[in-house]
Amino acid sequence: MLEKDQIQLHFFEFKELNPKENYGQVYIRTDNIERFYQTLLDNKTRIHPNGLLETKPWGQKEFSLLDPDSNLLTFGESI
């Protein structure tokens, strides 16, 4: 379980999962994405090499990272 700013995410073990074949992803909408991104950088959280914070053509600021099971976690904020 992970908790920050009164938000909890619950993760469950999946022993048969092969992380190299995982295509799971989660999109998380947030406010103050730049502050959150900087907090992750300050804590040495590894950002996906193709997922640095940027403004997307569809009107979102987004960045991505991989969890330990290779689930893609993308965080976005409407602009």
Rosetta blueprint (number, residue, H / E / L):
1 M L
2 L E
3 E E
4 K E
5 D L
6 Q L
7 I E
8 Q E
9 L E
10 H L
11 F L
12 F L
13 E L
14 F L
15 K L
16 E L
17 L L
18 N L
19 P H
20 K H
21 E H
22 N L
23 Y L
24 G L
25 Q E
26 V E
27 Y E
28 I E
29 R E
30 T L
31 D L
32 N L
33 I H
34 E H
35 R H
36 F H
37 Y H
38 Q H
39 T H
40 L H
41 L H
42 D H
43 N L
44 K L
45 T L
46 R L
47 I L
48 H L
49 P L
50 N L
51 G L
52 L L
53 L L
54 E E
55 T E
56 K L
57 P L
58 W L
59 G L
60 Q E
61 K E
62 E E
63 F E
64 S E
65 L E
66 L E
67 D L
68 P L
69 D L
70 S L
71 N L
72 L E
73 L E
74 T E
75 F E
76 G E
77 E E
78 S E
79 I L
